[in-house]
Amino acid sequence: MLNVQQYDVILDAKEDRCPMPLLKLKLALAKMAVGETICVYATDEGSLKDIPHFLALVGLPLVEQGEQDSIFHFVIRKQES
């Protein structure tokens, strides 16, 4: 798994069902400063579609995406919109 110290925010949504990981991501992004990085951990397979789709809609970069031991991770850097 990734080094958690390289992120400004860690969002653990591993026990949440769709659409909660995405909703929690939206709330976290609203509180973050431009340039900060968030790592989202989720186990719901809906996140594989929902999070990248949302990021494409709002124009935020998906820096990294992966899976290990049935846990998906998404790394996002907040930019000015």
C-alpha positions in Angstrom: 0.0 0.0 0.0 1.0 3.6 -0.4 3.0 5.7 2.1 0.2 7.6 4.0 2.6 10.4 5.0 2.7 11.7 1.5 -0.9 12.9 1.6 -2.5 15.9 3.2 -5.8 14.1 3.8 -6.6 10.4 4.1 -10.2 9.4 3.6 -11.1 5.9 4.9 -14.3 4.9 3.2 -13.6 1.1 3.3 -16.8 0.2 5.1 -19.0 2.6 3.2 -21.4 1.6 0.4 -22.1 3.5 -2.7 -22.6 6.5 -2.9 -21.0 7.3 0.5 -17.3 7.2 -0.7 -18.1 9.8 -3.4 -20.1 12.0 -1.0 -17.4 11.9 1.6 -14.8 12.8 -1.1 -16.9 15.8 -2.2 -17.1 17.0 1.4 -13.4 16.5 2.0 -12.5 18.3 -1.2 -14.6 21.3 -0.1 -12.4 21.7 3.0 -9.1 21.3 1.3 -6.8 24.0 0.0 -5.6 24.2 -3.6 -2.5 22.0 -4.1 -3.4 19.6 -1.3 -3.6 15.9 -2.0 -6.2 13.4 -0.7 -6.0 9.6 -0.8 -9.3 7.8 -0.7 -9.6 4.1 0.4 -12.7 2.3 -0.6 -14.0 -1.3 -0.9 -17.2 -0.6 -2.8 -16.7 -1.5 -6.5 -19.0 1.4 -7.4 -16.2 3.7 -6.5 -14.2 2.4 -9.4 -16.7 4.1 -11.7 -18.1 6.9 -9.6 -14.9 8.6 -8.4 -13.1 8.9 -11.8 -16.3 10.0 -13.4 -16.9 12.7 -10.9 -13.3 13.9 -11.1 -13.6 14.2 -14.9 -16.8 16.2 -14.6 -15.2 18.7 -12.2 -11.8 18.8 -13.9 -9.7 17.4 -11.0 -6.7 15.1 -11.8 -6.7 11.5 -10.7 -3.1 11.3 -9.8 -3.1 7.6 -9.0 -5.6 4.7 -8.8 -4.9 1.1 -7.7 -6.1 -1.9 -5.8 -4.5 -4.1 -3.2 -6.2 -6.8 -1.1 -9.6 -5.8 -2.4 -9.1 -2.2 -1.3 -9.2 0.5 -4.0 -7.2 3.7 -3.6 -7.6 7.0 -5.4 -5.1 9.9 -5.1 -6.5 13.3 -6.1 -4.8 16.7 -6.1 -7.1 19.7 -5.6 -6.7 22.4 -8.2 -8.4 25.7 -8.8 -11.7 25.3 -10.6 
